[in-house]
Amino acid sequence: MSSFWKILILLVINILVSVFSTLAVLYYWENIRNAEKPYTLVVPEETEISLESTQIVDYGILAVTDTPVSDPGETQPVSTDEETDQTTSTPGFVLPPVRGAAVTISQVIGVGDTNTEAVQILSTSDTAVSLANWTLEDADGNVFTFPDIQLIRRDIFIEVYSRSGHNTPFELYWGQSEPVWKSGETTVIKDADENIQATYRIP
């Protein structure tokens, strides 16, 4: 067999191997890797969550967790305006968890370091939770508003970093030049209707 035919056969074999390799990679990317992604960036349908009336956070009260939490079902005595003023300024009570809350704050990491500081938000719902127009707030009035993103199932989490960066389905970025969080501070998540969904006191 002449050298020309040998070279031609080798070229044909090389082309066929390249084509099959490319198809195998594309199949893996579309059907295996994408199936493992836990988040989707979609415009979600309205998720109706049954909550009680809008609540107002008293950060001074929320920051104290060393004393027992009051029982939500316990009847509280009626007090006068003067007694109320004294009671609200006295630490020792923590706002009970919101009934039917769709998310929780599992932890705040890297507190005080702008490069690593982030709030981890965990879904507690069996259905997809839309975070569009929800807010993350601190005691100083700083507010982060969530974009159109959703947590698709229970135990899926997303992290909100204090620094600047490019938003992904896994991580969101606040765009702050300095740290937002500090030890002893309470972070609050509210839904689009201003209902409190989660609170977390940073250790």
C-alpha positions in Angstrom: 0.0 0.0 0.0 1.4 3.4 -1.0 2.2 6.1 1.6 -0.6 8.3 0.2 -3.3 5.8 1.1 -1.8 5.2 4.5 -1.9 8.9 5.3 -5.5 9.2 3.9 -6.7 6.3 6.1 -5.0 7.8 9.2 -6.7 11.2 8.5 -10.1 9.6 8.2 -9.7 7.7 11.4 -8.5 10.9 13.2 -11.6 12.8 11.9 -14.0 10.1 13.1 -12.4 10.0 16.6 -12.6 13.8 16.9 -16.3 13.8 15.9 -17.3 11.0 18.4 -15.3 12.7 21.2 -17.1 16.1 20.5 -20.5 14.4 20.5 -19.7 12.6 23.8 -18.7 15.8 25.5 -21.8 17.7 24.3 -24.0 14.8 25.5 -22.4 14.9 29.0 -22.8 18.7 29.2 -26.4 18.8 28.2 -27.8 15.7 29.9 -25.7 15.0 33.0 -24.0 18.2 34.2 -27.0 20.5 33.7 -29.2 18.0 35.5 -27.1 18.4 38.6 -27.6 22.2 38.9 -29.7 22.9 42.0 -30.9 26.4 40.9 -32.7 27.9 38.0 -32.8 31.6 37.0 -36.4 31.9 35.8 -39.2 34.3 36.2 -41.2 32.4 38.8 -44.9 32.1 39.1 -46.5 33.7 42.1 -45.9 31.6 45.2 -48.7 32.3 47.7 -47.5 31.9 51.3 -49.9 32.2 54.1 -48.5 34.5 56.7 -49.8 36.6 59.6 -49.8 40.3 59.5 -46.6 42.3 58.7 -44.3 42.4 61.7 -41.9 45.2 62.8 -38.5 44.2 64.1 -37.1 45.7 67.2 -33.4 45.1 66.7 -32.6 45.9 70.3 -34.8 43.1 71.5 -33.7 40.6 68.9 -30.1 41.1 69.7 -30.6 39.5 73.2 -30.9 35.7 73.2 -29.5 34.8 76.7 -33.0 34.6 78.3 -35.8 32.2 77.6 -38.2 32.9 74.7 -41.7 33.9 75.7 -44.4 31.5 74.8 -46.4 32.9 71.8 -49.6 31.2 73.2 -49.2 32.7 76.7 -51.6 35.5 77.5 -49.7 38.8 78.3 -51.1 41.3 80.8 -52.4 44.6 79.5 -50.1 47.5 80.3 -50.4 51.3 80.3 -48.4 53.5 77.9 -45.7 54.1 80.5 -45.4 50.4 81.3 -45.2 49.7 77.6 -42.3 52.1 77.1 -40.4 50.5 80.0 -41.2 47.0 78.7 -40.0 47.6 75.1 -36.7 49.0 76.3 -36.1 46.0 78.6 -34.1 43.2 76.9 -34.9 39.6 77.3 -37.5 38.6 74.7 -36.9 37.2 71.2 -39.3 37.5 68.3 -40.7 33.9 67.7 -40.1 32.3 64.3 -42.6 33.2 61.6 -45.2 30.5 61.1 -45.1 29.0 57.6 -41.8 30.7 56.8 -40.4 29.6 53.5 -36.7 30.2 54.2 -34.3 30.4 57.1 -30.8 32.0 57.6 -28.5 29.1 58.4 -25.4 31.1 59.0 -23.4 34.3 58.4 -19.8 33.6 57.4 -16.7 35.7 57.2 -18.1 38.4 59.5 -16.0 41.6 59.3 -14.1 40.6 56.1 -15.5 42.2 53.0 -14.0 39.6 50.7 -15.6 36.5 52.4 -18.6 37.9 54.3 -21.8 36.3 53.2 -25.3 35.3 54.5 -26.4 31.8 53.7 -30.2 31.4 53.1 -31.8 28.0 53.2 -35.1 26.9 51.7 -37.5 25.3 54.2 -40.3 24.9 51.6 -41.3 21.7 49.7 -42.2 23.9 46.7 -40.2 26.5 44.8 -39.7 29.8 46.6 -39.5 33.0 44.6 -37.1 35.6 46.2 -38.0 38.4 43.7 -38.1 41.7 45.6 -37.4 40.1 48.9 -35.0 42.1 51.1 -32.1 41.3 53.5 -31.7 44.0 56.1 -29.3 44.9 59.0 -29.8 47.0 62.1 -28.2 50.0 60.5 -30.8 50.3 57.7 -28.8 48.7 54.9 -31.1 46.8 52.6 -30.3 44.3 49.8 -33.1 43.5 47.4 -33.2 40.1 45.8 -33.4 39.8 41.9 -35.7 37.4 40.1 -34.4 34.2 41.4 -35.9 31.1 43.2 -34.9 28.2 45.4 -36.5 25.2 43.7 -36.8 22.8 46.6 -36.2 22.2 50.3 -32.6 22.4 51.7 -31.4 24.3 48.6 -29.4 27.4 49.7 -28.0 30.6 48.2 -25.4 33.0 49.6 -25.5 36.8 49.6 -21.9 38.2 49.6 -21.4 41.7 50.9 -18.7 42.5 48.2 -19.1 43.3 44.6 -19.3 40.4 42.0 -21.3 38.8 39.2 -24.6 37.3 40.3 -25.1 33.6 39.6 -27.8 31.1 40.5 -25.6 30.1 43.5 -24.3 33.4 44.7 -25.5 37.0 44.9 -23.4 40.1 45.5 -24.4 43.2 47.5 -21.8 45.6 46.1 -20.6 47.0 49.4 -17.1 48.3 49.9 -17.0 47.7 53.6 -18.3 44.8 55.8 -22.0 44.9 56.6 -22.3 42.4 59.5 -20.8 42.3 63.0 -21.1 40.0 66.0 -24.3 40.5 68.0 -26.2 42.0 65.1 -29.5 40.6 63.9 -30.1 40.1 60.2 -33.7 40.0 58.9 -35.2 38.7 55.7 -38.6 40.1 54.5 -40.7 38.9 51.6 -42.1 41.2 48.9 -45.1 42.1 51.1 -42.8 43.2 54.0 -43.6 40.1 56.1 -40.7 38.8 58.1 -39.5 35.4 56.8 -36.4 34.8 58.9 -34.2 36.4 61.6 -30.7 35.4 62.7 -28.5 36.8 65.5 -24.8 36.7 64.5 -22.8 35.0 67.3 
